[in-house]
Amino acid sequence: FVCLFYFRPDTPVEEIVLAVNEALTFTDPGRNIIIGGDFNCRIDSGDRGNDLTDSMSDLGFALLNDKFIPTYIAPNGNSSIDLFYVKCENNSSSMNCAVNVQNSPIRKHQITKLKINISPLDLSKLEKPQLSLKRSLNTDTFERLLDSETINCLLDQHDIDGATDKLVDAFAEAAGERDVNERCRNGKSWYDEDCKTAKSHLMNLMKKRDCSIEENDTFWTYRKVYKKMVEQKKSEYEEAELVDKLERTEIKPWLLWKQDSPTTTPSINMETLSEHFENLLGKNNDPPNVDDAPCATEEELNTDEWFNDRIDEGEVADAILNSSNKKAAGPDRVFYEHIKSTLPLFITILTYLFNVCLDIGSLPYSWCTSIIKILYK
């Protein structure tokens, strides 16, 4: 069963879920279901996309999109709003689905294709994007997981990729992944256990509302109770935040006029954007003059050793401790805070790793990959 939707950007998530649930009444029990369309709910950021995916998960649907691949591209930003969800109930004839987004420079809505293969599918094996790690980690856990003997053995064999993977795995296990709800509405202080329990009960009532008139009336009555509860919890939270801000302004009055950072992307017209990157990347930018770069002295060049000096632990410690906190992690998800807090435990291994890289003239593959996002500033 395949059902496609279009929802306006101002459609509440509750109304979207209601429409989906109403469409499900036309399906037969045990059928595999695909729900897709333009939901106008960003899954890459914001509360709406998280709320929608959570609600669809409560109905038994799994998201097929990669939230980091935009389906809508405009001058003022990109987003993933054209979504596909799948629900496999027929274990003997499940669906293997994949979403493919084809970029088109002349369209805002990118061409989003859904490929379906009829074959057994285990939803638990669907590849899920890795979550960010927490910035703080348990040093005792890291020390327990740090297999120094194995890592040194790998470095003796010049297996720098294997040694690096061992270190990254230890960091990931000691830090743990960030809670998926940390930045969505369900992670806000005001959305407590009472709200979560009420939402779960509302979802159960929604599934039964077509069974009888009484069940339908019960659902709509409780829906009002749930919405009122959420509004009250949010109002109480915002009121407490305002009181706290007023109390702090008694000591620091200037905080009262401090404006919050904008939460939305400013609108940038295409002409401004094109001019910016033409100036930034255009031919008018002269390359740096290499003659001005510092050069080795004649004596250093003759010795042929100045650039091959062994790296010592003091150099490694200085470089690591002078790095900045609160910086984004790379694809390996390791933060500077992780390395700093555990440096005494593995500085010898890290120094050995750097010197092996120097000896073989190569770097671990994970150090050569990065995520680059072009920002207009």
Secondary structure, 3 states (H helix, E strand, C coil): CEEEEECCCCCCHHHHHHHHHHHHCCCCCCCCEEEEEECCCCCCCCHHHHHHHHHHHHCCCEECCCCCCCCEEECCEEECCEEEEEECCCHHHCEEEEEEEECCCCCCECEEEEEEEECCCCHHHCCCCCCCECCCCCHHHHHHHCCHHHHHHHHHCCCHHHHHHHHHHHHHHHHCECCCCCCCHHHCCCCCHHHHHHHHHHHHHHHHCCCCHHHHHHHHHHHHHHHHHHHHHHHHHHHHHHHHHHHHHCCCHHHHHCCCCCCCCCCCCHHHHHHHHHHHHCCCCCCCCHHHCCCCCHHHHHHCCHHHCCCCHHHHHHHHHCCCCCCCCCCCCCCHHHHHHHHHHHHHHHHHHHHHHHHHCCCCHHHHCCCCCCCCC
